[in-house]
């Protein structure tokens, strides 16, 4: 039997925030801190011995490449996928996200039963707006139906993670409408940098609010008003550039 190694220090209390079985971490893409926190949270959730899922905003047609990477560790083959090589590098295919996948391989090698679910619409699907959110929700809802007792940590852009966005209806709104039990948190930081896309894609400087030196989860009336159960505060953020660069 493989000997489990301890998780790196996390700050999300999985006993509390995964009590519904599904925890949604709403992020802004393109930082090192978001994937790192997701890795720590998944590792802690899997320490209980149950099969544990990490759901990522990656096109579902990348699932075979993700599964192959978890089995072989072949990064070159993983990065052959169109998701990693698209011109619109919005941070979901960053070095930080690649590092998250490496961490999942490390967890599995250490004996934790961790799996990845790619839930975004296919790369060639062309779906946008409400249709995209509905399709992403349907993918996750199906996974929850098939494994309702297995914990799942879901990392997604924070606009998709609110219960209350109306135009378009958010992914989490659709999940709640379908009766999927969950808790959802919105990212907060003290500012820094992120790799984002506007008119062009690149490093952006972000403002934020300094909520102290400790990373933690906070429950605030403002977060609840915006459709979240709380905030996951990561302190300063650092940009994570694309994992693949054009030669």
Secondary structure as UniProt FT lines:
FT   HELIX           14..17
FT   TURN            18..20
FT   STRAND          22..27
FT   HELIX           32..46
FT   TURN            47..48
FT   STRAND          52..59
FT   HELIX           60..62
FT   HELIX           63..72
FT   HELIX           75..78
FT   TURN            79..80
FT   HELIX           82..85
FT   TURN            92..93
FT   HELIX           95..109
FT   TURN            110..111
FT   STRAND          114..120
FT   TURN            123..125
FT   HELIX           129..146
FT   TURN            147..149
FT   STRAND          152..157
FT   TURN            158..161
FT   TURN            166..169
FT   HELIX           171..177
FT   TURN            178..179
FT   STRAND          183..188
FT   STRAND          191..197
FT   STRAND          201..206
FT   STRAND          216..218
FT   HELIX           221..225
FT   TURN            226..227
FT   STRAND          230..233
FT   STRAND          236..237
//
